[in-house]
Amino acid sequence: MKRICLIAGLALLVLAWMLLAIENAASFSVHMIVHMAVVAGAAPLIAIGISGTRHDFVARLPMVTPISASMIELVVVWGWHLPALRALSETYPLVRATEQACFLIGGLVLWLSCFGGGGAGADARRLAGTLGLLFTSMHMTLLGALLSLATRPLYGAGLVTCFGMTLTASQDQQVGGVVMLLVGAAVYLAGGVALLARTLEAPPAAKHGKG
């Protein structure tokens, strides 16, 4: 199962970055689709694949908790959506590559910290991970709402093309905000609920195993 998740996560990551390379980098909708594919699709799958293995680098960083990882994710996501940084990312491929690397690393740190790795403290970390993912869902929801309900475009001006469609800057931003609302908030909320359910089921399973 871990191998399947790892392969699926890597494949999704490659597809997302290929989409960013062939589609209009100035389109905020394209950016958001790729962003969600990386942090809410590829990152959790890759994290499942490497959690508890020697590649689980977060397990060797006890100072990284799900809450602190969620704060790191908040800074990364909100920071790269500042209009000045978005403009740089749209213009310069090196900045765009740095942005995507930050999204991937931030996503992996969050999901790995929440999945808990191995060891006796895994259940406690997963319980804290529930709070971390729920908090992330909240700030993703807030940012998505701000972007989709903004009265003026924050990124660019004029018309942009997205998957062959021509959109105004406001429409492009609204579509991107809705993508964040529908995908980002839902995935992190579902992850938090799944972690909570897994943690609550763990003690009875452990007791049964000892019997």
C-alpha positions in Angstrom: 0.0 0.0 0.0 2.8 2.4 0.9 4.5 1.7 -2.4 1.3 2.3 -4.4 0.7 5.6 -2.6 4.3 6.7 -3.2 4.2 5.9 -6.9 0.8 7.6 -7.2 2.0 10.7 -5.4 5.1 11.0 -7.5 3.1 10.5 -10.7 0.6 13.2 -9.7 3.5 15.6 -8.9 5.0 15.1 -12.3 1.6 15.6 -14.0 1.0 18.8 -12.0 4.4 20.3 -12.9 4.0 19.3 -16.5 0.6 21.1 -16.6 2.3 24.2 -15.1 5.0 24.0 -17.9 2.6 23.7 -20.8 -0.3 25.9 -19.6 -0.3 29.7 -19.2 1.7 30.5 -16.1 0.0 33.8 -15.8 -3.4 32.1 -15.2 -4.2 32.1 -11.5 -6.6 29.2 -12.1 -3.9 27.0 -13.5 -1.6 28.0 -10.6 -4.2 27.0 -8.1 -5.0 23.7 -9.7 -1.3 22.8 -9.7 -0.9 24.2 -6.1 -3.8 21.9 -4.8 -2.4 18.9 -6.8 0.9 19.4 -5.0 -0.1 20.1 -1.4 -3.4 18.3 -1.2 -2.8 15.5 -3.7 0.9 14.5 -4.2 2.2 15.5 -0.7 -0.2 13.4 1.4 0.3 10.4 -1.0 4.0 10.7 -0.8 3.9 11.2 2.9 1.8 8.0 3.3 4.5 6.2 1.2 7.5 7.3 3.3 5.9 7.7 6.8 7.7 5.5 9.3 10.5 4.7 6.9 14.1 5.9 6.8 12.9 8.6 4.4 10.6 10.1 7.0 12.7 13.1 7.7 10.1 14.8 10.0 10.3 11.8 12.4 13.9 12.9 13.1 12.8 16.4 13.9 11.0 16.3 17.3 10.7 20.1 17.4 8.3 19.9 14.3 4.8 19.2 15.6 1.6 19.2 13.6 0.6 22.6 14.9 4.0 24.2 14.1 3.9 22.4 10.7 0.5 23.9 10.0 1.9 27.3 10.8 4.7 26.8 8.4 2.2 25.8 5.8 0.2 28.9 6.5 3.3 31.2 6.0 4.3 29.3 2.8 0.8 29.4 1.2 -0.2 32.9 2.2 3.3 34.3 1.5 3.4 33.0 -2.0 0.0 34.4 -2.7 1.1 38.0 -1.9 0.6 39.9 -5.2 4.3 40.9 -5.4 5.5 37.3 -5.1 2.8 36.0 -7.5 4.0 38.5 -10.1 7.6 37.3 -9.7 6.5 33.7 -10.0 4.5 34.4 -13.2 7.5 36.2 -14.7 10.5 34.2 -13.8 10.8 30.4 -14.1 13.4 30.2 -11.3 11.1 31.9 -8.9 8.2 29.6 -10.0 10.4 26.6 -9.4 11.3 27.9 -5.9 7.6 28.4 -5.2 6.7 24.9 -6.2 9.5 23.5 -4.1 8.2 25.4 -1.1 4.7 24.1 -1.6 6.0 20.5 -1.8 8.3 20.7 1.2 5.7 22.6 3.3 3.1 20.0 2.3 5.4 17.0 3.2 6.4 18.5 6.5 2.7 19.0 7.4 1.4 15.6 6.3 4.4 13.7 7.7 4.1 15.4 11.1 0.4 14.6 11.2 0.7 10.9 10.1 3.0 10.4 13.1 5.7 8.1 11.6 6.5 5.2 13.9 7.2 4.6 17.5 5.2 4.7 20.7 4.2 8.4 20.3 2.6 7.8 16.9 -1.0 7.9 18.1 -0.5 11.1 20.2 1.1 12.8 17.2 -1.8 11.7 14.9 -4.2 13.2 17.5 -2.3 16.4 17.4 -2.3 16.0 13.6 -6.1 16.2 13.6 -5.8 19.7 15.1 -3.1 20.6 12.6 -5.1 19.5 9.6 -8.3 21.1 10.8 -6.4 24.4 11.4 -4.9 24.1 7.9 -8.4 23.5 6.5 -9.6 26.7 8.2 -6.8 28.9 6.8 -7.2 27.4 3.3 -10.9 28.1 3.5 -10.3 31.7 4.5 -7.8 32.3 1.8 -10.0 30.7 -0.8 -13.0 32.8 0.3 -11.0 36.0 0.2 -9.7 35.3 -3.3 -13.1 34.2 -4.7 -15.0 37.1 -3.1 -12.5 39.9 -3.7 -14.1 42.9 -5.5 -11.1 43.5 -7.6 -8.3 41.3 -9.1 -5.2 41.0 -7.0 -3.1 39.4 -9.7 -2.6 40.9 -13.1 -5.1 42.7 -15.3 -6.8 42.2 -18.6 -7.6 38.8 -20.2 -5.9 35.5 -19.5 -6.2 32.1 -21.2 -6.9 29.0 -19.1 -7.3 25.6 -20.8 -8.2 27.4 -24.0 -10.8 29.6 -22.3 -10.5 33.4 -22.1 -11.2 34.9 -18.7 -10.9 38.3 -17.2 -8.4 38.7 -14.3 -11.3 38.8 -11.8 -12.9 35.6 -13.2 -9.6 33.8 -13.3 -9.0 34.7 -9.6 -12.5 33.7 -8.6 -12.1 30.3 -10.3 -8.8 29.8 -8.5 -10.3 30.7 -5.2 -13.2 28.3 -5.7 -10.6 25.5 -6.5 -8.9 26.2 -3.2 -12.2 26.2 -1.3 -13.5 22.9 -2.9 -10.2 20.9 -2.9 -7.9 22.3 -0.3 -10.4 22.8 2.5 -12.1 19.5 1.8 -8.9 17.4 1.7 -7.5 18.8 4.9 -10.8 18.4 6.7 -11.1 14.8 5.5 -7.5 14.1 6.6 -8.2 15.5 10.0 -11.4 13.4 10.4 -9.6 10.3 9.2 -6.7 10.8 11.6 -9.2 11.2 14.5 -11.0 8.1 13.6 -7.8 6.1 13.3 -6.6 7.3 16.6 -9.8 6.5 18.4 -9.8 3.0 16.9 -6.1 2.3 17.9 -6.5 1.6 21.7 -9.1 -1.2 21.3 -7.0 -2.7 18.5 -3.9 -2.6 20.7 -5.7 -4.2 23.6 -7.1 -6.9 21.4 -3.6 -7.6 20.1 -2.2 -8.0 23.7 -5.0 -10.5 24.5 
